[in-house]
Amino acid sequence: MSPAITPHAEGATIAVRVQPKAKRNAVLGERAGALRVSVTAPPEDGRANDAVLALLRKHFNLQRSQIALLSGPTNRNKVVLVRGVTPQQLSELIESSES
């Protein structure tokens, strides 16, 4: 099962579930329709959000301008926008990074 990926006018969005103040930064795979991500940053002043975007950018080899937080800035459940990709391309990115 893959995380919830939906089309967006600028690209595709993905549901992300974040675990702040974890032992390490990691993309943990899919669970309950969301991509699970752990970051060492605390959930204060947007530091965990910045860490999540940086981790996903590095993990999927994206440009800084290609990724943005659409919703959930103060929630563990977030929606991240990946610009310039179709939902199919984003799904393939996720699948290729898991193997």
Secondary structure by P-SEA (a helix, b strand, c coil): cccbbbbcccbbbbbbbbbccccccccccccccbbbbbbccccccaaaaaaaaaaaaaaacccccccccccccccccbbbbbccccaaaaaaaaaaaac
